[in-house]
């Protein structure tokens, strides 16, 4: 299992490099919608395998991200994917989304966690998968030109919004592996990018 996790983590990192840096003024020539979709799918597989490396009986109480359990991280990713999908829709249509948002990230994440407090692992896992699929489905409807075109806030381009969604998974996957002490190369236990601390 560890070798499979290592392979998936390396692949997701390679895919990330192919799409180029997120905050460059000029989007690199390697950036494309198809490369981004492939990178997001690789990062999702990376997360699935990382979570699969945690025994089922420990997913509700083993701390893997500060005070968060695996359950909490999955809820967090599911919730943020709702926002990424909404921001993508806003970038595509120009219509502002009306979801509650607090720019104090800590307070906002606590609020999101409270909304999910009573949900089962099965409910969270289902939302986690459905919400990420919604991002991929929306990206598939976007033309290559639209994907790279300048837009208004919140992200500047659809490319940058998708980049942030990608990075979110890579950051949490590597953090979980580090926190539970997976015996993997150091570069697979840490992630740093323009949207992460």
Buried (B, 14 or more C-beta within 10 A) or exposed (E): EEEEBBEBBBBBBEBBEBBBEBEEEEBEEEBBBEBBBBBBBBBBBBBBBBBEBBEEEEBEEBEBBEEBBBBBBBBBBBBBBBBBBBBBBBBBEEEEBEEEEEEEEEEBBEBBBEEBEEBEBEEBBEBBBEBBEBBBEBBEEBEEEBBBBEBEEBBBBBBBBBBBBBBBBBBBBBBBBBBBEBEBEEEBBEBEBEBBE
